[in-house]
Amino acid sequence: MKSLKFAAGFLCIAAPALAETPVLDVLTYDSFVSEWGPGPAIEKAFEAECGCDLRFTPAGDGAALLARLQLEGAKTTADVVLGLDTNLTAAARATGLFAQHGQTPALTLPVAFDDAEFLPYDWGWFAFVHNKSLTAPTDFKALAASDLKIVIQDPRSSTPGLGLLMWVKAAYGADAAQIWADLADNIVTVTPGWSEAYGMFLEGEADLVLSYTTAPAYHLIAEQDNSKTAAVFTEGNYMQVEVMGKLKSTDQNDLADKFLAFMLSDAAQSELPMTNWMYPAKTPAE
């Protein structure tokens, strides 16, 4: 009996421990991880390469990501944040939470981009989307003078909402406050995020919704619906560049670097136009 116990103990000690699958936590916005968004395909493709468990944590709309980080600080469980934009990078950098990425991808953005802490992964133009049956105004002054109803997003929680704020400011400068005062009776409501606002528009609760010039392409390609279009404003439409960054507190530094690089690979970039309905930051090879 004594020797049997020794043998069993020896076998237990000698048996190799099972290696735990590394986990990478990516904090992102809700629509990215929706069933129709890029998240599911990105997760499957990256996990096939990394031998890891990629976990997306949704946290509302884009601007809400920064608010969550500011609240959690260095105690955040996220390794990577995906879904801020260039209107938020200064505030995100000021938190001191982001590490330098050390990558030099060959980007194909329509503007120069050089940032040590944030990498772009897609971009687009903001626009008011409406039904083609509507004759839409071509600038903010005409919109404010009309009786058309619009639904927009909260700049405190939504990157489109913040983009609209910056758009009006860029177009009208010191007169921006008057534009907002004139628009007040056009605004049906201000939603926390893009999804809620676009849903209200589709349900007929507004004539126009703040979205992207690419939104009509979704309806045409995914739904064979050619009834939507985007208004082109004479002041110019405001550009958004969405970015991602690695957190200093991550315990998966190499895996986080691999994910950032993967998001700019042909596999990921070719996925974004037809799921996130934005332009790729690095045009995939044909």
SERO-4910 file (N, C-alpha, C, O; in steps of 0.05 Angstrom, whole numbers):
BEGIN
 pado doro    nc1    nc2    nc3   cac1   cac2   cac3    cc1    cc2    cc3    oc1    oc2    oc3
  Met    A     17    -24      0      0      0      0     17     25      0     11     44    -14
  Lys    A     39     24     16     56     47     18     69     54     -9     69     78    -17
  Ser    A     79     34    -24     92     39    -49     71     48    -70     78     64    -88
  Leu    A     47     39    -68     26     47    -86     19     77    -83     15     91   -103
  Lys    A     18     85    -58     13    114    -53     35    131    -64     30    152    -75
  Phe    A     60    121    -61     83    136    -71     82    139   -102     87    160   -113
  Ala    A     74    116   -115     73    116   -144     51    136   -154     55    151   -173
  Ala    A     28    135   -140      7    153   -148     15    183   -144      9    200   -161
  Gly    A     29    188   -122     39    215   -117     59    223   -138     58    246   -147
  Phe    A     76    205   -146     96    211   -166     83    218   -193     91    237   -207
  Leu    A     63    203   -200     49    207   -225     35    235   -225     35    249   -246
  Cys    A     25    242   -202     11    268   -200     30    291   -204     24    311   -217
  Ile    A     54    288   -192     74    309   -193     86    311   -222     91    333   -231
  Ala    A     90    288   -234    103    288   -260     84    297   -283     94    305   -304
  Ala    A     58    295   -279     40    302   -301     42    332   -308     41    349   -290
  Pro    A     46    339   -333     49    367   -341     24    383   -336      2    372   -341
  Ala    A     27    407   -327      3    424   -323     -7    434   -350      8    440   -368
  Leu    A    -34    436   -352    -46    446   -377    -42    476   -379    -48    491   -360
  Ala    A    -31    485   -401    -26    514   -405    -53    528   -409    -70    519   -424
  Glu    A    -56    551   -396    -80    566   -399    -80    582   -425    -59    592   -433
  Thr    A   -103    583   -438   -105    599   -463   -103    629   -456   -119    638   -440
  Pro    A    -85    644   -468    -83    672   -461   -108    687   -471   -119    680   -492
  Val    A   -116    707   -456   -140    722   -462   -132    751   -469   -117    764   -454
  Leu    A   -143    761   -491   -139    790   -497   -166    803   -496   -185    796   -510
  Asp    A   -168    824   -479   -193    838   -475   -192    864   -491   -175    881   -486
  Val    A   -211    868   -510   -212    892   -526   -237    907   -520   -260    897   -525
  Leu    A   -234    931   -510   -257    948   -504   -265    963   -529   -249    976   -542
  Thr    A   -291    961   -537   -300    973   -562   -329    982   -560   -341    980   -538
  Tyr    A   -340    992   -582   -367   1002   -581   -387    980   -589   -379    960   -601
  Asp    A   -412    985   -582   -432    964   -585   -435    953   -613   -436    929   -617
  Ser    A   -437    972   -633   -443    963   -660   -420    946   -672   -425    930   -690
  Phe    A   -396    950   -662   -373    934   -672   -377    904   -667   -369    888   -683
  Val    A   -388    898   -644   -391    870   -636   -419    859   -641   -425    836   -634
  Ser    A   -436    874   -654   -463    864   -660   -460    841   -681   -439    838   -693
  Glu    A   -482    826   -684   -481    803   -702   -476    812   -731   -466    796   -747
  Trp    A   -483    836   -738   -479    846   -765   -453    863   -767   -446    871   -789
  Gly    A   -440    868   -745   -415    883   -745   -391    866   -751   -394    842   -755
  Pro    A   -367    878   -751   -343    863   -758   -332    845   -735   -316    827   -740
  Gly    A   -341    850   -711   -330    836   -688   -329    805   -690   -308    794   -686
  Pro    A   -352    792   -697   -351    763   -698   -330    752   -718   -316    732   -712
  Ala    A   -328    764   -742   -309    754   -762   -280    760   -753   -263    744   -757
  Ile    A   -276    784   -742   -249    791   -732   -241    772   -710   -218    763   -710
  Glu    A   -259    766   -692   -253    748   -670   -244    720   -680   -224    709   -672
  Lys    A   -260    710   -699   -254    683   -710   -227    683   -724   -211    664   -720
  Ala    A   -222    703   -740   -197    703   -756   -172    707   -739   -152    694   -743
  Phe    A   -174    725   -719   -151    730   -702   -145    706   -684   -122    699   -680
  Glu    A   -166    694   -673   -162    670   -656   -149    647   -671   -134    632   -659
  Ala    A   -154    645   -697   -142    624   -713   -112    629   -716    -97    610   -720
  Glu    A   -103    654   -714    -75    660   -716    -60    660   -689    -37    652   -687
  Cys    A    -74    670   -668    -60    675   -643    -61    653   -623    -44    652   -605
  Gly    A    -79    633   -626    -81    612   -606    -90    624   -579    -82    613   -558
  Cys    A   -106    644   -580   -115    658   -556   -145    660   -555   -159    651   -574
  Asp    A   -155    672   -535   -183    678   -532   -187    708   -534   -179    723   -516
  Leu    A   -198    718   -557   -203    746   -561   -231    753   -550   -251    741   -559
  Arg    A   -232    770   -531   -257    778   -518   -262    807   -523   -247    825   -514
  Phe    A   -284    813   -536   -293    841   -540   -311    849   -517   -330    834   -510
  Thr    A   -306    872   -505   -323    883   -484   -337    908   -495   -323    928   -498
  Pro    A   -363    907   -500   -376    931   -511   -382    950   -488   -388    942   -465
  Ala    A   -380    976   -494   -384    996   -473   -399   1020   -484   -391   1043   -480
  Gly    A   -421   1016   -499   -437   1038   -510   -425   1047   -536   -415   1032   -552
  Asp    A   -427   1074   -540   -416   1085   -565   -387   1094   -561   -376   1091   -539
  Gly    A   -375   1105   -582   -346   1110   -582   -337   1128   -559   -317   1121   -546
  Ala    A   -350   1151   -555   -341   1169   -534   -344   1158   -506   -331   1166   -488
  Ala    A   -363   1139   -503   -367   1126   -477   -343   1109   -469   -338   1104   -446
  Leu    A   -327   1100   -489   -303   1085   -483   -284   1101   -466   -272   1092   -447
  Leu    A   -280   1126   -475   -261   1144   -460   -271   1149   -432   -256   1149   -413
  Ala    A   -297   1154   -430   -309   1159   -403   -304   1135   -385   -298   1139   -361
  Arg    A   -307   1111   -395   -303   1088   -379   -274   1085   -370   -268   1079   -347
  Leu    A   -255   1091   -389   -227   1090   -382   -220   1110   -361   -204   1105   -343
  Gln    A   -230   1134   -364   -225   1155   -344   -235   1147   -317   -223   1155   -297
  Leu    A   -256   1132   -316   -268   1123   -290   -251   1100   -279   -245   1100   -255
  Glu    A   -243   1081   -295   -229   1057   -286   -199   1062   -281   -187   1050   -264
  Gly    A   -188   1080   -297   -159   1086   -294   -142   1061   -299   -149   1044   -316
  Ala    A   -120   1059   -285   -101   1037   -288   -113   1010   -279   -101    989   -284
  Lys    A   -136   1010   -266   -149    986   -257   -166    973   -279   -177    951   -275
  Thr    A   -167    985   -303   -182    973   -325   -173    945   -332   -149    940   -330
  Thr    A   -191    928   -339   -183    901   -347   -178    899   -377   -170    878   -387
  Ala    A   -182    921   -391   -178    921   -420   -148    921   -427   -132    933   -412
  Asp    A   -142    907   -449   -114    907   -459   -111    927   -482    -91    940   -486
  Val    A   -133    929   -498   -133    946   -522   -160    961   -522   -181    950   -514
  Val    A   -160    985   -532   -184   1001   -536   -187   1006   -566   -168   1015   -579
  Leu    A   -210    999   -577   -215   1002   -606   -241   1017   -610   -262   1007   -602
  Gly    A   -240   1042   -621   -265   1056   -626   -264   1085   -617   -285   1099   -620
  Leu    A   -242   1095   -607   -239   1124   -603   -236   1136   -631   -232   1122   -651
  Asp    A   -236   1163   -632   -230   1175   -658   -212   1199   -653   -205   1206   -630
  Thr    A   -204   1213   -674   -183   1234   -672   -194   1258   -656   -177   1275   -648
  Asn    A   -219   1261   -652   -229   1282   -635   -225   1276   -606   -228   1293   -589
  Leu    A   -219   1251   -600   -216   1242   -572   -187   1235   -564   -182   1231   -541
  Thr    A   -169   1234   -583   -142   1224   -577   -127   1243   -558   -112   1232   -541
  Ala    A   -131   1269   -559   -118   1287   -540   -126   1281   -512   -109   1279   -494
  Ala    A   -152   1278   -507   -162   1271   -480   -154   1244   -472   -148   1239   -448
  Ala    A   -153   1225   -490   -145   1197   -484   -115   1197   -477   -107   1183   -458
  Arg    A    -99   1212   -491    -70   1214   -486    -65   1226   -458    -47   1218   -444
  Ala    A    -82   1246   -451    -79   1259   -425    -83   1241   -401    -75   1247   -379
  Thr    A    -97   1218   -405   -101   1200   -383    -75   1186   -375    -73   1176   -352
  Gly    A    -56   1185   -393    -30   1171   -387    -33   1141   -387    -15   1127   -378
  Leu    A    -55   1131   -397    -61   1102   -396    -50   1087   -420    -49   1062   -420
  Phe    A    -44   1101   -442    -37   1087   -467     -7   1085   -471      8   1103   -465
  Ala    A      1   1062   -482     29   1056   -488     34   1063   -517     16   1064   -534
  Gln    A     59   1068   -524     66   1072   -552     64   1045   -567     72   1024   -556
  His    A     54   1046   -591     50   1021   -606     75   1012   -622     77    988   -627
  Gly    A     92   1030   -629    117   1022   -642    114   1010   -670    132    996   -680
  Gln    A     91   1015   -683     86   1004   -710     86   1026   -731     78   1049   -726
  Thr    A     95   1019   -755     96   1038   -777     82   1027   -802     96   1021   -822
  Pro    A     56   1024   -801     42   1012   -824     40   1032   -847     41   1056   -843
  Ala    A     38   1021   -871     35   1038   -895      5   1044   -899     -9   1029   -911
  Leu    A     -3   1067   -888    -32   1074   -888    -40   1086   -914    -23   1097   -929
  Thr    A    -65   1085   -921    -76   1097   -945    -98   1117   -939   -118   1119   -954
  Leu    A    -96   1131   -916   -116   1151   -909   -113   1175   -928    -92   1179   -939
  Pro    A   -135   1191   -931   -133   1214   -948   -119   1238   -935   -116   1259   -947
  Val    A   -110   1234   -909    -96   1255   -895    -71   1242   -882    -71   1217   -878
  Ala    A    -51   1258   -877    -27   1248   -863    -34   1240   -835    -50   1253   -822
  Phe    A    -22   1218   -825    -28   1209   -798     -3   1198   -785     11   1181   -796
  Asp    A      4   1210   -762     28   1201   -748     23   1205   -718     22   1227   -708
  Asp    A     19   1183   -704     13   1184   -675     27   1160   -662     23   1137   -670
  Ala    A     42   1166   -641     58   1145   -628     41   1126   -611     50   1104   -606
  Glu    A     17   1135   -603      1   1118   -585    -25   1107   -598    -36   1087   -588
  Phe    A    -34   1119   -620    -59   1110   -632    -55   1104   -661    -41   1118   -676
  Leu    A    -67   1082   -669    -67   1073   -697    -95   1074   -709   -114   1066   -697
  Pro    A    -97   1085   -733   -124   1085   -746   -130   1057   -758   -112   1043   -765
  Tyr    A   -156   1051   -758   -163   1025   -771   -185   1030   -792   -189   1013   -810
  Asp    A   -200   1052   -791   -219   1059   -812   -226   1088   -811   -218   1102   -792
  Trp    A   -241   1098   -831   -248   1126   -832   -273   1130   -849   -281   1112   -864
  Gly    A   -285   1153   -846   -309   1159   -862   -316   1188   -859   -303   1204   -845
  Trp    A   -338   1196   -873   -348   1224   -873   -375   1224   -859   -393   1208   -865
  Phe    A   -379   1242   -840   -406   1245   -828   -424   1258   -848   -416   1274   -865
  Ala    A   -450   1251   -846   -470   1263   -863   -498   1258   -852   -501   1240   -835
  Phe    A   -517   1274   -860   -545   1269   -853   -557   1251   -874   -557   1258   -898
  Val    A   -566   1228   -866   -578   1208   -884   -608   1212   -884   -621   1218   -864
  His    A   -620   1209   -908   -649   1213   -911   -659   1196   -934   -644   1184   -949
  Asn    A   -685   1195   -937   -698   1181   -959   -695   1198   -984   -695   1223   -983
  Lys    A   -691   1185  -1007   -687   1199  -1032   -712   1216  -1040   -709   1235  -1055
  Ser    A   -735   1209  -1029   -759   1224  -1035   -759   1252  -1023   -775   1269  -1030
  Leu    A   -740   1256  -1004   -738   1282   -991   -718   1300  -1005   -696   1291  -1012
  Thr    A   -725   1325  -1010   -706   1344  -1020   -692   1356   -996   -703   1373   -982
  Ala    A   -667   1348   -992   -652   1355   -968   -638   1382   -971   -630   1389   -994
  Pro    A   -635   1397   -950   -619   1422   -951   -590   1415   -956   -581   1393   -951
  Thr    A   -575   1435   -965   -547   1431   -972   -528   1445   -953   -504   1446   -959
  Asp    A   -538   1457   -931   -521   1468   -911   -536   1470   -885   -561   1466   -884
  Phe    A   -522   1477   -863   -535   1478   -837   -555   1501   -835   -576   1498   -821
  Lys    A   -550   1523   -848   -569   1545   -846   -595   1538   -859   -616   1544   -848
  Ala    A   -594   1525   -882   -619   1516   -895   -633   1495   -879   -658   1495   -878
  Leu    A   -618   1477   -866   -630   1457   -849   -645   1470   -826   -667   1463   -819
  Ala    A   -632   1490   -813   -644   1504   -790   -669   1520   -799   -687   1523   -783
  Ala    A   -669   1530   -823   -692   1546   -832   -715   1529   -841   -737   1539   -845
  Ser    A   -711   1503   -844   -732   1484   -853   -748   1474   -830   -742   1480   -807
  Asp    A   -770   1460   -836   -786   1447   -815   -779   1417   -813   -795   1402   -802
  Leu    A   -756   1409   -824   -748   1381   -824   -740   1373   -796   -729   1389   -781
  Lys    A   -745   1348   -789   -738   1338   -763   -713   1320   -765   -711   1303   -783
  Ile    A   -695   1324   -746   -670   1308   -746   -666   1295   -719   -677   1304   -699
  Val    A   -652   1273   -719   -643   1260   -694   -613   1258   -695   -601   1249   -714
  Ile    A   -601   1266   -673   -572   1267   -671   -563   1252   -645   -579   1243   -630
  Gln    A   -536   1251   -641   -526   1236   -619   -512   1255   -599   -503   1277   -605
  Asp    A   -510   1246   -574   -499   1261   -552   -468   1262   -555   -456   1241   -556
  Pro    A   -456   1285   -557   -427   1287   -560   -411   1276   -536   -387   1271   -538
  Arg    A   -425   1274   -513   -411   1263   -489   -408   1233   -489   -391   1222   -475
  Ser    A   -424   1220   -506   -422   1190   -506   -418   1179   -534   -412   1156   -537
  Ser    A   -421   1196   -555   -421   1186   -582   -401   1201   -599   -400   1226   -599
  Thr    A   -384   1187   -614   -365   1200   -632   -379   1215   -655   -370   1236   -662
  Pro    A   -401   1204   -667   -415   1221   -687   -426   1247   -674   -425   1268   -687
  Gly    A   -437   1245   -650   -447   1269   -637   -425   1289   -632   -429   1313   -637
  Leu    A   -402   1280   -624   -379   1298   -620   -370   1309   -647   -362   1332   -649
  Gly    A   -370   1292   -667   -363   1300   -694   -380   1322   -705   -371   1341   -718
  Leu    A   -406   1320   -699   -425   1341   -708   -418   1368   -694   -419   1389   -707
  Leu    A   -412   1367   -669   -405   1391   -654   -380   1404   -667   -379   1428   -671
  Met    A   -360   1387   -674   -336   1398   -686   -341   1407   -715   -329   1426   -724
  Trp    A   -359   1394   -728   -366   1401   -756   -378   1429   -757   -370   1446   -773
  Val    A   -398   1434   -740   -410   1461   -739   -390   1482   -731   -390   1504   -742
  Lys    A   -373   1475   -711   -353   1494   -702   -333   1500   -725   -326   1524   -729
  Ala    A   -325   1480   -740   -306   1484   -762   -318   1501   -784   -304   1517   -797
  Ala    A   -344   1497   -789   -357   1510   -811   -364   1539   -805   -364   1557   -822
  Tyr    A   -371   1544   -779   -382   1571   -773   -367   1586   -751   -373   1610   -746
  Gly    A   -348   1574   -739   -331   1588   -719   -347   1602   -698   -362   1589   -683
  Ala    A   -344   1628   -695   -357   1643   -674   -388   1643   -677   -402   1649   -658
  Asp    A   -398   1637   -701   -427   1637   -706   -439   1609   -700   -463   1606   -704
  Ala    A   -423   1590   -690   -433   1563   -685   -456   1563   -665   -476   1548   -668
  Ala    A   -454   1579   -644   -476   1580   -624   -502   1587   -636   -523   1577   -628
  Gln    A   -502   1606   -655   -527   1614   -668   -538   1592   -685   -563   1588   -686
  Ile    A   -521   1577   -699   -530   1554   -714   -545   1534   -696   -566   1524   -703
  Trp    A   -533   1528   -673   -545   1509   -654   -572   1520   -644   -591   1505   -641
  Ala    A   -573   1546   -639   -599   1558   -630   -620   1555   -651   -643   1550   -645
  Asp    A   -612   1559   -676   -631   1557   -698   -639   1528   -704   -661   1523   -714
  Leu    A   -622   1509   -697   -628   1481   -702   -645   1469   -680   -656   1447   -683
  Ala    A   -648   1483   -658   -661   1471   -634   -689   1460   -640   -696   1438   -630
  Asp    A   -705   1474   -657   -732   1464   -662   -733   1442   -683   -754   1431   -689
  Asn    A   -710   1436   -695   -709   1414   -715   -702   1388   -701   -708   1366   -712
  Ile    A   -690   1389   -678   -680   1365   -664   -702   1351   -649   -714   1362   -630
  Val    A   -708   1326   -658   -729   1310   -645   -719   1301   -618   -733   1303   -597
  Thr    A   -694   1290   -617   -682   1281   -593   -652   1277   -597   -642   1277   -620
  Val    A   -638   1274   -575   -609   1269   -576   -605   1242   -562   -611   1239   -539
  Thr    A   -595   1222   -577   -593   1195   -566   -564   1190   -556   -546   1204   -563
  Pro    A   -561   1170   -538   -534   1164   -528   -515   1155   -549   -491   1160   -548
  Gly    A   -525   1140   -570   -507   1129   -590   -519   1129   -618   -543   1136   -622
  Trp    A   -503   1120   -637   -511   1119   -665   -534   1100   -669   -553   1106   -684
  Ser    A   -533   1076   -657   -553   1055   -662   -581   1064   -656   -600   1060   -671
  Glu    A   -584   1078   -633   -611   1087   -624   -621   1108   -644   -645   1108   -651
  Ala    A   -604   1126   -652   -612   1148   -670   -620   1136   -697   -641   1144   -709
  Tyr    A   -604   1118   -708   -610   1107   -734   -635   1091   -733   -651   1090   -753
  Gly    A   -640   1077   -711   -664   1062   -708   -689   1079   -709   -709   1072   -721
  Met    A   -687   1102   -696   -710   1121   -696   -715   1131   -724   -739   1134   -732
  Phe    A   -694   1137   -739   -698   1146   -767   -712   1125   -783   -730   1131   -798
  Leu    A   -703   1100   -781   -715   1079   -797   -744   1074   -789   -759   1064   -806
  Glu    A   -751   1081   -765   -779   1077   -756   -796   1102   -763   -820   1103   -757
  Gly    A   -784   1121   -778   -799   1144   -787   -803   1166   -767   -820   1184   -771
  Glu    A   -787   1167   -746   -790   1187   -726   -774   1213   -732   -777   1232   -717
  Ala    A   -759   1213   -753   -744   1237   -762   -741   1236   -792   -741   1215   -804
  Asp    A   -737   1260   -804   -732   1262   -833   -703   1255   -840   -697   1244   -861
  Leu    A   -685   1263   -822   -657   1258   -827   -644   1249   -801   -653   1255   -779
  Val    A   -621   1234   -804   -606   1224   -781   -577   1229   -785   -567   1225   -808
  Leu    A   -563   1237   -765   -534   1240   -767   -521   1212   -769   -524   1196   -751
  Ser    A   -507   1207   -791   -494   1182   -795   -470   1186   -813   -453   1204   -807
  Tyr    A   -467   1169   -833   -443   1170   -850   -451   1169   -880   -473   1160   -887
  Thr    A   -434   1179   -897   -440   1179   -926   -442   1150   -936   -454   1145   -957
  Thr    A   -430   1131   -921   -431   1103   -930   -456   1088   -922   -460   1065   -930
  Ala    A   -473   1100   -905   -496   1086   -895   -515   1077   -918   -525   1054   -916
  Pro    A   -520   1093   -939   -537   1084   -960   -526   1059   -974   -541   1042   -984
  Ala    A   -500   1055   -974   -488   1032   -986   -496   1006   -971   -500    985   -983
  Tyr    A   -498   1009   -945   -508    986   -929   -536    977   -938   -540    954   -943
  His    A   -554    997   -940   -581    990   -948   -582    978   -976   -597    959   -981
  Leu    A   -566    988   -994   -565    978  -1021   -554    950  -1023   -566    933  -1036
  Ile    A   -531    946  -1010   -517    920  -1013   -530    898   -995   -534    876  -1003
  Ala    A   -535    905   -970   -545    885   -951   -575    881   -953   -585    859   -947
  Glu    A   -590    901   -961   -619    899   -962   -632    903   -989   -656    901   -992
  Gln    A   -615    908  -1009   -625    914  -1037   -646    937  -1036   -666    936  -1050
  Asp    A   -640    957  -1019   -657    980  -1015   -643   1005  -1025   -623   1013  -1013
  Asn    A   -653   1016  -1046   -640   1039  -1059   -653   1065  -1051   -651   1085  -1066
  Ser    A   -668   1066  -1029   -684   1089  -1022   -670   1110  -1005   -681   1131  -1001
  Lys    A   -646   1105   -996   -632   1123   -978   -609   1137   -992   -597   1126  -1011
  Thr    A   -603   1161   -983   -580   1176   -993   -569   1193   -971   -581   1196   -950
  Ala    A   -545   1205   -976   -533   1222   -956   -530   1251   -967   -522   1254   -990
  Ala    A   -537   1270   -951   -535   1298   -959   -506   1308   -959   -492   1304   -940
  Val    A   -499   1320   -981   -472   1332   -984   -475   1362   -978   -490   1376   -992
  Phe    A   -461   1371   -958   -464   1399   -950   -443   1417   -963   -420   1408   -967
  Thr    A   -450   1441   -970   -432   1459   -983   -409   1468   -964   -388   1476   -974
  Glu    A   -414   1466   -938   -392   1473   -919   -371   1451   -918   -349   1454   -907
  Gly    A   -377   1428   -932   -360   1405   -930   -370   1386   -909   -381   1395   -889
  Asn    A   -366   1360   -913   -374   1340   -893   -349   1334   -876   -327   1333   -886
  Tyr    A   -354   1329   -851   -333   1326   -831   -322   1298   -831   -337   1278   -831
  Met    A   -295   1295   -831   -282   1269   -832   -278   1257   -804   -270   1272   -786
  Gln    A   -282   1231   -802   -276   1217   -777   -255   1195   -783   -258   1180   -802
  Val    A   -235   1194   -766   -215   1172   -767   -218   1157   -741   -213   1168   -719
  Glu    A   -225   1131   -742   -227   1115   -717   -200   1102   -711   -185   1094   -729
  Val    A   -193   1101   -685   -167   1092   -677   -168   1071   -655   -189   1067   -643
  Met    A   -145   1058   -651   -143   1038   -630   -116   1042   -616    -98   1054   -627
  Gly    A   -115   1033   -591    -90   1037   -576    -87   1015   -555   -106   1003   -545
  Lys    A    -62   1010   -547    -55    990   -527    -52   1004   -500    -40   1026   -498
  Leu    A    -62    991   -479    -60   1003   -452    -34    995   -438    -25    972   -441
  Lys    A    -22   1013   -423      2   1007   -408     -1    985   -388     17    970   -382
  Ser    A    -25    982   -378    -31    963   -356    -34    934   -366    -37    916   -350
  Thr    A    -34    930   -392    -39    903   -403    -18    883   -393      6    890   -390
  Asp    A    -26    859   -388     -8    837   -382     -5    819   -406      7    797   -404
  Gln    A    -15    828   -429    -13    813   -454      0    831   -475    -12    836   -496
  Asn    A     23    841   -469     36    862   -486     40    852   -515     33    865   -534
  Asp    A     52    828   -518     58    818   -545     32    812   -560     30    817   -584
  Leu    A     13    801   -546    -13    794   -558    -27    819   -567    -40    820   -588
  Ala    A    -26    840   -551    -38    865   -558    -25    877   -583    -39    887   -601
  Asp    A      1    875   -585     16    885   -609      7    869   -633      3    880   -655
  Lys    A      4    843   -630     -5    826   -653    -33    834   -662    -39    834   -686
  Phe    A    -50    840   -643    -77    848   -650    -78    874   -665    -92    877   -685
  Leu    A    -62    894   -656    -61    920   -670    -51    915   -699    -62    927   -718
  Ala    A    -31    899   -702    -20    893   -729    -41    878   -746    -44    883   -770
  Phe    A    -55    859   -733    -76    844   -747    -98    862   -758   -108    858   -780
  Met    A   -106    882   -742   -127    900   -750   -120    916   -775   -138    926   -789
  Leu    A    -94    918   -782    -86    931   -806    -77    912   -827    -65    920   -847
  Ser    A    -82    886   -823    -76    866   -843    -98    865   -864   -120    876   -860
  Asp    A    -92    853   -887   -112    851   -908   -137    836   -898   -159    843   -906
  Ala    A   -133    816   -882   -156    800   -872   -176    818   -857   -200    815   -861
  Ala    A   -166    835   -839   -184    852   -823   -194    876   -839   -218    882   -838
  Gln    A   -176    888   -854   -184    912   -869   -204    907   -891   -221    923   -897
  Ser    A   -203    883   -903   -223    876   -923   -250    869   -911   -270    869   -925
  Glu    A   -250    864   -885   -275    858   -871   -291    883   -864   -316    882   -863
  Leu    A   -277    905   -858   -290    929   -847   -310    943   -866   -331    952   -857
  Pro    A   -304    946   -892   -322    961   -909   -350    950   -911   -369    965   -914
  Met    A   -353    924   -909   -380    912   -912   -392    903   -886   -414    891   -886
  Thr    A   -380    910   -863   -391    904   -837   -392    929   -820   -412    934   -807
  Asn    A   -370    944   -819   -370    969   -804   -378    992   -822   -383   1014   -812
  Trp    A   -380    987   -848   -388   1007   -868   -372   1033   -866   -383   1055   -865
  Met    A   -346   1029   -864   -327   1051   -864   -304   1044   -884   -302   1021   -892
  Tyr    A   -289   1064   -891   -266   1059   -910   -242   1048   -895   -237   1056   -872
  Pro    A   -227   1029   -907   -204   1018   -893   -181   1038   -890   -177   1055   -908
  Ala    A   -167   1037   -868   -144   1054   -864   -120   1046   -881   -102   1062   -886
  Lys    A   -120   1021   -889    -98   1010   -905   -111    993   -927   -120    970   -922
  Thr    A   -112   1003   -951   -126    989   -972   -115    961   -976    -91    958   -981
  Pro    A   -132    940   -975   -122    913   -979   -112    908  -1007   -122    921  -1026
  Ala    A    -93    890  -1010    -83    883  -1036   -105    868  -1051   -120    853  -1039
  Glu    A   -106    872  -1077   -127    858  -1093   -119    829  -1097   -134    814  -1110
***
